[in-house]
Amino acid sequence: DAKTTQPTSMDCAEGRAANLPCNHSTISGNEYVYWYRQIHSQGPQYIIHGLKNNETNEMASLIITEDRKSSTLILPHATLRDTAVYYCIASNAGGTSYGKLTFGQGTILTVHP
Amino acid sequence: DAGVTQSPTHLIKTRGQQVTLRCSPKSGHDTVSWYQQALGQGPQFIFQYYEEEERQRGNFPDRFSGHQFPNYSSELNVNALLLGDSALYLCASSSLSSGNTIYFGEGSWLTVV
């Protein structure tokens, strides 16, 4: 799996958009970008994933650059409950390493009142 | 529709003992992966089961073993427990035939004393 690089921590004001960047410059053509978050002592929660097109669901939007070397997770209106560790992962969704996610240290997002 | 369920949620074992953790995948999922998450670290891939066979394995010793049953549920066994095995053990389920989203359970907290 391609290595991903994320800032160690970020702050965001409640109600504002939180934009979490991720660098994956060595991503291969068949690797998806996955985002998960983990609130203390709970299992990782799936947020969104994409291959090359931008994706949106009820939780967030994922913007992937055209060269696929970086992406941004957008939480449009952050709440205090969005405070968590956010993990960006590049993974081959259908190949021999299917289902194996390589987690880094993630970004600690703190949402302030 | 129940998500990924794990049991027990917490347990304490003595060094040298053996432990069995259990996982029921999300309905419709046939692939189960296990992860270990030490305090302050991201989850680390242990192994994956598909069609009752171990398909992939991370860098973990043979003391870690598993099993998958015909109903796709899975067990993680750890023998000769060490203090360093204290961690959150996470189960993740997925299925290539129903998309490539991977869902995690809430985990089993293991403390070795």
Interface residues (C-beta under 8 A of the other chain):
Chain A: Y32 Y34 Y36 S41 Q42 G43 P44 Q45 Y46 H49 Y87 A93 G94 T96 S97 Y98 G99 K100 L101 T102 F103 G104 Q105 G106
Chain B: V4 T31 S33 Y35 Q41 G42 P43 Q44 F45 Q48 Q56 G58 L88 L90 A92 S94 L96 N100 T101 I102 Y103 F104 G105 E106 G107 W109
